[in-house]
Amino acid sequence: MDLHDPFYDLFPLRSFPSIEPGRTALLTIDLQYLDAHEDGWIGRIAKAAGKPEIMRERWDNINGILPNVRRCQDAFREAGEEVIHVRVAYRTADGRDAGKAFMPTADLEPVPREPMDDELLPEVKAMGDEMIFSKTSSSVFNTSNIDDVLKRMGITNLVFTGIVTEGCVELSARDAADSGYTVSLVSDACTSSTTELHENALVRMTDGGFIASRTTDEIVAELADPQPSAAYRPASIPTPNS
């Protein structure tokens, strides 16, 4: 199925500024035990249902991107740029503070959440005084003060990694773009429960050029030698483990 909208062929290919020193932040979305580890809440639900195998591709995909996410984080740290972490974290035990379009009601959740679920995966955890934003919605811009903080810090460019590409990553990235940020996705540092879902979302988000797609190698190179601008290109489709 062709996901390209020919409407965008009526306009010249837009260009995207590359990473701007002092004005760019890396966001890692939802790489926590809750939804990114087989011992976390989603994994426990699958085991309780007797269907752990249906999440196997998800865990494999996530394990496949963790080294790339960490490479991006370390490159940002070395360059002195902001590394920001986003997670799902509730104020209540039953999650009643979350939007029900985001999570099922408490009576439909067969397995309780545990404190460990809020913790970031050790491979990509926060270091030093790196900021962690907690949310109770798909988009971090809806249930946190991240927009206010970023604007006060003078951040205008956002680079996204994490999970899932067609869910919290996409909604956060689209909200960021709508709010005026320059947005890039690290295509091989985001993933989903299936490779097909990831690839579909990557193409949809980058169609038209409102959101750019870059690889981990490109992000690391840009941080090592930032340039005034970089041409936008439609999403390439690497597998999560490439």
C-alpha positions in Angstrom: 0.0 0.0 0.0 1.4 3.4 -1.0 1.3 5.8 2.0 2.5 8.8 0.1 0.1 11.7 -0.4 0.7 13.1 -4.0 -0.4 16.5 -2.7 3.1 17.0 -1.4 4.5 16.5 -4.9 3.1 20.0 -5.7 5.7 21.6 -3.5 9.5 21.7 -3.5 11.3 19.3 -1.1 11.7 21.2 2.2 15.0 21.4 4.0 15.6 20.7 7.6 18.1 22.4 9.9 20.5 19.9 11.4 21.2 19.8 15.1 21.7 23.3 16.4 24.1 23.5 19.4 22.3 24.8 22.5 18.9 24.5 20.9 18.4 20.8 20.4 17.2 18.1 22.9 17.0 14.3 22.6 13.8 12.7 23.8 13.6 9.0 24.7 10.0 7.9 24.9 8.7 5.2 27.3 11.7 2.9 27.5 10.7 1.7 30.9 9.9 -1.7 32.5 6.1 -1.0 32.2 6.0 -1.5 28.5 9.5 -2.2 27.3 10.6 -5.3 29.2 9.1 -8.7 29.3 9.1 -8.6 33.1 7.2 -5.4 33.2 3.4 -4.8 33.2 2.7 -5.7 29.6 4.9 -8.8 29.8 3.1 -9.9 33.0 -0.3 -9.5 31.3 0.8 -11.6 28.4 2.1 -14.3 30.7 -1.0 -14.2 32.8 -3.1 -14.7 29.7 -0.9 -17.6 28.7 0.2 -15.8 25.5 3.8 -14.6 26.2 4.7 -15.5 22.6 2.6 -12.7 21.1 4.9 -10.1 22.6 8.1 -11.8 21.6 8.7 -9.6 18.5 8.1 -6.5 20.6 10.8 -7.5 23.1 13.2 -8.4 20.3 12.6 -5.1 18.5 13.2 -3.1 21.7 16.4 -5.0 22.5 17.5 -4.3 19.0 17.2 -0.5 19.3 18.6 -0.1 22.8 22.2 0.2 21.6 21.3 2.9 19.1 19.3 4.8 21.7 22.3 4.7 24.0 24.6 5.8 21.2 22.3 8.8 20.6 22.2 9.6 24.3 26.0 9.4 24.7 26.6 11.5 21.6 24.2 14.2 22.9 26.0 14.0 26.3 29.4 14.3 24.8 28.3 17.3 22.8 26.8 19.0 25.9 23.2 18.8 24.5 20.1 18.0 26.5 19.1 14.3 27.0 15.5 14.1 28.2 13.6 11.0 29.3 9.8 10.5 29.1 7.9 7.8 30.9 4.4 6.7 31.8 3.8 7.2 35.5 0.5 7.5 37.4 -0.4 9.4 40.5 -2.9 6.7 41.6 -2.6 3.0 42.1 -5.5 2.2 39.8 -4.5 4.7 37.1 -7.7 6.7 37.3 -5.7 9.9 36.5 -5.0 8.6 33.0 -7.1 9.2 30.0 -9.1 6.1 29.2 -8.3 6.4 25.5 -4.7 5.8 26.7 -5.2 2.9 29.1 -8.1 0.6 30.0 -10.0 1.1 33.1 -8.7 -0.4 36.3 -11.3 -3.2 36.4 -10.1 -4.4 32.9 -6.5 -4.6 33.9 -5.8 -8.2 34.9 -2.4 -7.6 36.4 -1.6 -4.7 38.8 1.3 -2.4 38.1 4.3 -2.4 40.4 6.8 0.3 41.4 9.4 -1.2 39.1 7.3 -0.5 36.1 8.1 3.2 36.4 11.8 2.7 36.2 13.7 3.4 33.0 15.5 0.5 31.4 19.1 0.4 32.8 20.6 0.5 29.3 19.1 3.9 28.6 18.5 5.3 32.1 18.9 9.0 33.1 22.3 10.1 34.2 23.3 13.1 36.4 20.6 15.7 36.4 18.9 14.7 33.2 15.2 15.5 33.2 12.5 12.9 33.4 9.0 13.9 32.4 6.1 11.7 33.6 2.9 11.5 31.5 -0.5 9.9 31.7 -1.3 10.3 28.0 0.2 9.1 24.7 1.7 12.5 23.9 4.0 14.0 26.6 2.8 17.4 25.5 -0.7 16.7 26.8 -0.1 15.8 30.4 3.3 17.3 31.4 4.9 20.7 31.4 7.5 19.8 28.9 6.6 22.4 26.4 6.9 25.2 29.0 10.3 23.8 30.1 11.7 23.5 26.6 10.7 27.0 25.6 12.2 28.5 28.8 15.4 26.7 27.9 15.4 27.9 24.4 15.1 24.5 22.8 13.6 24.6 19.3 14.8 21.2 17.8 13.7 17.8 19.1 15.1 14.4 18.2 12.9 11.4 19.1 13.8 7.9 20.1 11.8 5.2 21.9 8.5 3.3 21.7 6.1 2.8 20.1 6.6 4.4 16.8 2.9 4.5 15.8 1.8 5.4 19.3 3.5 7.6 21.9 6.4 8.5 19.7 4.2 9.5 16.8 1.7 11.5 18.9 4.5 13.3 20.8 6.4 14.1 17.6 3.3 15.4 15.8 2.3 17.6 18.8 5.9 18.9 18.9 5.8 19.7 15.2 2.4 21.4 15.6 3.8 23.4 18.4 6.6 24.8 16.2 9.5 22.6 17.0 11.7 21.2 14.3 11.3 17.4 14.8 13.5 14.5 13.7 12.9 10.7 14.3 15.8 8.4 14.7 14.5 5.7 12.5 16.7 2.9 13.9 16.2 4.0 17.5 12.4 3.8 17.5 10.4 0.6 17.2 7.0 -1.1 17.9 5.4 -4.4 18.6 5.9 -5.3 14.9 8.3 -4.2 12.3 5.3 -3.5 9.9 3.7 -1.1 12.4 7.1 0.7 12.9 7.7 1.1 9.1 4.2 2.2 8.4 4.3 4.9 11.0 7.7 6.1 9.9 6.6 6.6 6.3 3.3 8.4 7.4 5.1 10.7 9.8 7.7 11.8 7.3 5.4 12.1 4.3 5.3 15.8 3.4 8.4 16.7 5.3 6.9 18.0 8.5 9.0 15.5 10.4 12.4 14.3 9.3 13.9 10.8 9.5 17.6 10.3 10.4 19.6 7.2 11.4 21.7 6.9 14.5 24.9 7.2 12.4 23.6 10.5 10.9 22.7 11.9 14.3 26.1 11.0 15.8 27.8 12.5 12.8 25.8 15.7 13.0 26.6 16.1 16.6 30.3 15.7 15.9 30.2 18.2 13.1 27.0 20.3 13.2 26.2 22.1 9.9 23.8 25.1 9.2 21.3 22.9 7.5 20.6 19.3 6.3 18.3 18.4 3.5 15.2 16.5 4.5 14.6 13.2 2.9 11.6 10.8 3.1 12.0 7.9 5.6 14.2 5.1 4.7 12.9 1.8 6.1 15.6 0.0 8.1 14.5 -3.0 10.2 14.6 -2.3 14.0 17.6 -4.5 14.3 19.6 -3.0 11.5 
